[in-house]
């Protein structure tokens, strides 16, 4: 007997504030890498070199489609790819000389935020300076946002991606809606 696994996005429709152009992107493929040797080979498999600068991410397209590679530590990276990309994990595992690959896809959901008020709303709960001079596009940080551990990607002046643990997603959405309240358009 085969059991069908039902996947449910942690954030349902209407939970995220429209004023922020908020959109949940659940179920992305997420691989946590520890790479001691084989950086170039892994980059070749992904179609984008692993970032060498702290607190940055790189984006590219390769055999497995569009990917983001986030620098999380001196030998630690997070790979984000489309949902259910077949063969990605074994290909990366084979390319690593010394290191490890762990599928952490079920750990976090992804929330894309955009619009002129996003930086101000995030500033309500984040101690990171998100001014474009301090955090230009390509910046990636692990921080607390509204007392919730997140990974924050700066994609542009008014475009951010937040990776939040599934178990904190509802709290994060409620906090985001409250923080964005003063920026909504009134009729």
Phi, psi and omega in degrees: 000132180257130177265131178275128179269122179264123177259136180231127177295136183295335180250121180273176178300140175086356180278335183263140184290129181294331183299338180263006184057034186287134180216125176280138176237079185283162171067023174296148173290129179227119178242125174268126182246141166242116186236113175263320178222141179109018181306313183295319180295319178295317177301321179295320179295318184281338183086010179208134179293148176294137180298140178254344179270134177302147174060039176228167171221158180234145179238148178190178180229133180218206182303330183259017178088198182287133177224152168245137176240118185257133174279118179251341181186177185307326177228023184238133182222156173238126178258127175249129179218174180299161180300131171064037178289112183287134173087354183295309183300311180296326180293318178293318180301318180291331183280335182288126176287302176227120181160200183207156176231133177228130177281113180246026185301325183278357186281321187229155167251162184243134178236120176267133180235139178209158178127167185292340182262357188301311182299318179294319179295314180298327180296337178298332185231009185231133181273357179283134176285112183262012175300140183306333177286328180270328182225078180288170176307137183101357178277142179219125181224150169261126185205180172261133175231113183057045179062021179241130177291125181222165165247127186243123177251132175263112182263339179185182182302326182233028184220121183226155172234133180242127174256119184233143179301142182307318185291343178255001187298316180295318177298315180300316179297319179294317178297316181299317178298319179292315182294332182272354185306317184287350182258359182288155178275131179268146179293000000 
